[in-house]
Amino acid sequence: MDIFHIEGPVRLSGSVSINGSKNASLPIMAATILAPGESSLKSVPHLSDISLCGQLLQQLGCKLTRGPDGDLCIDSTVIDNPVGDYEIVRRMRAGICILGPLLARCGRAEVSMPGGCAIGDRPVNLHIRGLQELGAQIHLKNGYIIAEAPNGLRGKDIFMGGPFGSTVLGTANVLMAATLAKGRTVIESAACEPEITDLANCLNKMGAKIKGIGSPRLIIEGVRQLQPVEFEVIPDRIEAGTFMAAAAITASELRLKNCRLDDMMAVIDRLRNIGVTVDAEGDGCLVTRTGPIRPADITTQPYPGFPTDLQAQFMALLSLTDGNSVIIEKVFPDRFMHVAELNRMAANLRKEGPVVIVAGVKKLIAAPVMASDLRASAALVLAGLAAEGTTIVSRVYHIDRGYEKIEEKLNPLGAKITRQSI
Ligand code: EPZ
């Protein structure tokens, strides 16, 4: 159980390279199940969630190695145990995205039903309904989803929308299953997140026939088989947004390399709105804040709206404006565990249902705080960079799930973060 000691306030400067996307890598790793043989994935980050996903694939029968240049090689020639174990899926909910590809490849899959987590209930009813529409028989036994399709899956028109809009991993699951279904599938209200676009591009490179990529209507002509692939995952837009917020909260100038601004329009819009400059430069951008920042309202939404995965970090940032901001969470209405922790650092946040009113304060003050989930812990690190004194963040394992050595990236830029193992 590591903890961070973060001395603040600091100014940052310099340049940082953004890693490959965690949330693109996870479903793409699962997609290799569909194509017997060895696939090679570039830019898959070294994160604990990626290792857990690797363990899940190994339990199925896959062989995983990291090549000399860091490529992740997955040999899925043999899949002889189509079971997604509770011990892994309970720790990494994205494990659910092996369900669709396993079912399509093996005609049967047993995957632990994920539980709730710090950001809410997180049901998987839309995943299950989508696979049932493709002809799977699904029931629940001892906490496991048992899915069967002994005679294969059949293409169908499927509406995937739910009470909070589209579902990212639900779309991934049904999309992957549909690539090997007989006939044509239409997924209406598909998630449009760049990570789903990346998955669809990877599947097409494997031989799938998917049209409408990037739109809410995906049209898939099923094929008999897919081939292993060499593929490079996109840069992580959430890591990039976190570093943009780091530049903004510390009134600094940071250069981000390997970052796709086109995937981040809503985030950049909010930054410009509060007085932060974001200029495209090379394969990334220059983020500069010179003066005070203004309050702003943020509503999280499915892509291309403002991402829920940056809500916590922007709450920390807006805590330091001169005025009131309103943050509305429309994807995970309970994703506010960071509110109480930021208030311990002298932020002035008031939660009313899925809304937080952020009354700006002149300064944040260091305190011992506890990370509750991945993005909430990133918000606490950002707050610690700007706060007066030494902030102690416990349960740092949450941040290691989604940020590769964040202190080793921030310290060369001027941060003073020490990791202590206790
Ligand atoms: C993905 O989770 C991401 N995870 C999350 O990132 C991200 O916050 C989320 O999408 C939204 O962008 C990965 O990609 C690994 P959803 P996912 O299904 O797919 C409801 C991070 O910090 N819903 O799009 O599980 C659900 O409760 C993580 O990196 C149903 O009602 O999210 C939520 O309100 C955390 N029924 C909304 O839809 C379902 O069957 C969107 O969830 C599925 C979802």
Residues whose N, C-alpha, C, O or C-beta is under 5 A from the ligand:
A	BS01	EPZ	N23 L26 A94 R122 P123 V124 N125 L126 H127 G162 F164 S166 T167 V168 L169 G170 T308 D309 V331 F332 L374 R375
